[in-house]
């Protein structure tokens, strides 16, 4: 291990845990491990390893991980050590998993009380209320609910190998990210249920070369889903915040939106509360504005939740021509107080919507 690699590991550990090992009393490196044969790491000692272990238990970025046995002696022997693994999630824009730091503590007397290394093949995606590692959210009530609803809509996710790695709850659309070696097989089923063009990579040009009539050239079908293809206007807009290839259920009310990326084996599925595709697959502009406010904005920090309530920012506007009694409304317009009629011209309003959280079934 080079000095630069050693410093990289110590820096990563500090960023994950807020613990600077150089400042821990009695810190001394005992043995470095060659990253060519094992993950980059080293064994070390400190004056009070129990205190360091307690800091790991108290840190929300670290999870106690009994399933992780290390990669080199003495940390490969079961029942002689315990350890903590950093909680990580894939970077969805790049679809790459970051390396995770893992720290081991020896049980009983040992000349090597602690060991630390970076790992990229053991992925802890959360921690439970006891601080233990979560490697899959398969038993989460939201995951079970969404898999059931998607199954009713002809996508049998339960028959494939999927590992739910992140769960979304109100005010975001309920759903989950997942990892699966069967992404291609899942997409093959979804495509048979979809009106679509051939897949194309998202364009990176500021003004893409789009054919506004592309979708209308396709025969209208009774297929329940529509593919977000980046070569037509509707698909290009929908594909701006989509992982891989996206497929949306047509119609209104809670509707399935599934995203599948074969290159990374990652996917996402959720139930949009405010979908925007008409039954024939064409976009509904008024519904699209509501989709942006209710389904997309909370994921960008414009909404949140407490133990009992959810909140989200809402914005809307209306335009009433002079002397008119009917308004054209966009988004979630704020109504004038009392029985007064619509205000002439443009009216723009921003507010906060607060709701009681739904109980999660067990």
SVG drawing of the C-alpha trace seen along z (x, -y; Angstrom):
<svg xmlns="http://www.w3.org/2000/svg" viewBox="-69 -44 73 63">
<polyline fill="none" stroke="black" stroke-width="0.4" points="0.0,0.0 1.5,-3.3 1.4,-6.4 -1.3,-8.0 -3.5,-4.9 -3.1,-4.9 -4.1,-8.5 -7.1,-7.9 -8.4,-5.2 -7.9,-7.3 -9.6,-10.2 -12.5,-8.1 -13.0,-6.7 -13.0,-10.3 -15.6,-11.4 -17.8,-8.4 -17.5,-8.5 -16.2,-12.0 -13.4,-10.2 -9.8,-11.2 -7.7,-8.2 -4.6,-10.3 -6.2,-12.0 -7.4,-8.8 -5.2,-8.2 -2.8,-5.3 -3.5,-4.9 -0.7,-2.8 -0.7,-0.9 0.4,2.7 0.2,4.2 -0.7,2.9 -2.4,5.1 -1.4,5.2 -4.5,4.0 -3.5,6.2 -4.5,9.4 -7.0,8.1 -9.1,4.9 -6.9,2.0 -6.6,1.9 -4.5,2.2 -4.6,3.6 -4.1,1.1 -4.4,0.6 -5.8,-2.2 -5.7,-2.7 -9.5,-2.2 -11.0,-0.1 -14.3,0.2 -14.8,-3.6 -14.1,-3.6 -16.6,-0.7 -19.2,-2.7 -18.6,-5.7 -19.3,-3.3 -22.6,-2.1 -23.7,-5.8 -22.9,-6.8 -25.9,-6.7 -23.5,-6.1 -22.2,-2.8 -24.1,0.4 -23.1,3.4 -22.6,6.1 -22.3,9.7 -22.6,11.1 -19.3,9.5 -16.3,11.6 -13.5,9.6 -11.1,10.6 -7.9,11.5 -6.6,13.1 -7.4,12.7 -10.7,11.2 -11.9,14.2 -12.5,16.3 -16.1,16.4 -17.1,15.6 -13.8,13.9 -14.6,10.4 -17.4,8.0 -17.5,5.1 -19.3,2.1 -19.9,1.4 -20.5,-2.0 -24.1,-2.5 -24.0,-3.3 -26.3,-3.8 -25.4,-3.8 -24.9,-7.2 -27.9,-7.1 -26.7,-9.6 -23.5,-7.5 -25.1,-4.2 -21.9,-3.4 -21.6,-2.0 -19.1,-3.8 -16.5,-1.9 -17.6,-1.3 -15.3,-1.4 -15.5,1.5 -13.9,1.7 -13.4,4.9 -12.8,5.3 -11.3,8.4 -13.1,10.2 -11.0,10.8 -7.2,10.2 -5.5,9.8 -2.3,8.3 -4.5,6.8 -7.6,5.3 -8.8,3.4 -8.8,3.7 -10.1,1.4 -10.4,1.7 -12.4,0.4 -14.8,2.9 -16.8,2.7 -18.5,6.1 -20.4,6.1 -23.2,3.5 -25.0,2.4 -27.9,0.1 -29.3,-0.9 -29.5,-0.2 -32.4,0.9 -33.6,-0.7 -31.0,1.4 -28.2,0.2 -27.8,3.5 -27.0,3.7 -29.8,3.9 -28.7,5.4 -32.2,5.7 -35.6,4.0 -37.6,7.0 -39.7,7.2 -40.6,3.5 -44.4,2.9 -44.0,0.3 -42.0,2.8 -44.6,5.5 -47.4,3.1 -45.8,1.8 -44.8,5.3 -48.5,6.4 -49.9,3.3 -47.4,3.7 -48.3,7.5 -51.9,6.6 -50.8,4.4 -49.1,7.4 -45.5,6.9 -44.6,9.9 -41.6,8.5 -42.1,11.2 -41.0,13.9 -37.6,12.2 -34.5,11.8 -34.7,8.3 -32.9,6.7 -34.7,3.6 -32.0,1.2 -33.9,-2.1 -37.5,-2.8 -39.5,-6.0 -42.4,-7.1 -44.8,-10.1 -44.6,-12.8 -42.6,-11.2 -44.5,-8.5 -44.3,-5.2 -41.8,-2.9 -38.2,-1.6 -34.9,-1.3 -33.7,2.2 -30.8,4.2 -31.4,7.3 -29.5,9.6 -32.9,10.0 -33.3,6.3 -33.3,7.4 -36.0,10.0 -38.2,7.6 -37.9,5.0 -38.8,7.6 -42.1,8.1 -42.7,4.4 -42.0,3.7 -44.6,6.2 -47.1,4.1 -46.0,0.8 -46.5,-1.5 -42.9,-2.4 -40.2,-3.4 -36.8,-1.7 -34.7,-2.5 -32.2,-5.4 -29.7,-6.9 -30.7,-10.3 -29.4,-13.1 -27.1,-15.6 -27.7,-18.5 -29.3,-21.5 -31.8,-21.7 -32.3,-18.0 -33.2,-17.1 -36.8,-16.0 -39.6,-15.1 -42.6,-16.6 -45.0,-14.4 -42.9,-11.2 -45.4,-9.6 -48.4,-10.5 -47.0,-8.6 -47.1,-5.4 -50.3,-3.4 -52.4,-4.0 -52.6,-0.8 -54.4,0.5 -51.1,1.2 -51.3,0.1 -47.8,-1.5 -45.9,-4.0 -42.1,-4.0 -40.2,-7.3 -38.2,-7.4 -35.8,-10.3 -36.4,-10.9 -39.9,-12.2 -41.1,-15.2 -43.2,-13.4 -40.5,-10.8 -37.7,-13.3 -39.3,-15.4 -40.2,-12.3 -36.7,-10.9 -34.9,-13.9 -35.0,-12.3 -35.2,-8.6 -32.8,-5.8 -32.2,-3.9 -35.4,-3.3 -38.7,-4.4 -42.2,-3.0 -45.3,-4.8 -48.8,-3.4 -51.3,-5.4 -54.4,-7.0 -55.0,-8.8 -55.1,-7.9 -52.2,-6.0 -50.1,-4.7 -47.0,-2.6 -43.7,-4.2 -40.9,-1.7 -37.3,-2.5 -34.8,0.2 -31.1,-0.1 -29.6,3.1 -26.0,1.8 -25.9,1.3 -28.5,3.9 -30.4,1.1 -34.1,0.3 -36.8,-1.8 -40.5,-1.3 -43.1,-3.5 -46.7,-4.6 -47.1,-8.1 -49.9,-9.9 -50.4,-12.5 -49.6,-10.8 -49.9,-12.9 -50.5,-10.5 -54.0,-10.4 -55.4,-6.9 -54.1,-7.0 -50.6,-7.9 -50.6,-11.5 -49.5,-14.0 -52.0,-16.1 -50.3,-19.4 -52.4,-20.4 -51.7,-17.0 -48.0,-17.3 -47.8,-20.4 -49.4,-18.6 -47.0,-15.7 -44.0,-18.0 -45.4,-19.5 -46.6,-16.4 -44.4,-13.5 -41.1,-15.2 -40.6,-18.2 -40.4,-16.3 -37.4,-14.4 -35.6,-17.6 -35.9,-18.7 -39.3,-20.6 -41.0,-18.2 -40.4,-16.1 -41.9,-14.2 -42.0,-14.0 -43.2,-11.0 -46.8,-12.2 -47.0,-14.6 -45.8,-15.2 -45.2,-18.6 -44.5,-19.9 -44.3,-23.2 -46.9,-23.8 -47.1,-26.4 -49.7,-27.4 -51.2,-30.2 -54.3,-31.2 -55.0,-33.6 -58.4,-35.4 -59.0,-37.6 -60.4,-41.1 -64.1,-40.8 -64.0,-37.0 -65.5,-34.7 -63.5,-31.6 -59.8,-31.1 -57.1,-29.0 -55.3,-27.3 -51.9,-25.7 -50.5,-23.7 -52.2,-24.3 -53.5,-27.9 -54.5,-29.6 -58.1,-30.7 -59.2,-34.2 -60.8,-34.4 -64.6,-34.8 -67.0,-34.7 -65.2,-37.1 -64.8,-36.1 -61.5,-35.4 -58.9,-38.1 -58.2,-39.5 -54.8,-38.8 -52.2,-36.5 -52.3,-35.2 -49.4,-33.3 -49.4,-31.6 -46.9,-29.5 -47.8,-27.6 -47.1,-24.7 -49.4,-21.6 -49.4,-19.6 -51.0,-16.2 -51.2,-13.4 -49.0,-10.5 -50.6,-7.2 -50.1,-4.3 -47.7,-1.7 -49.2,1.7 -47.2,4.6"/>
</svg>
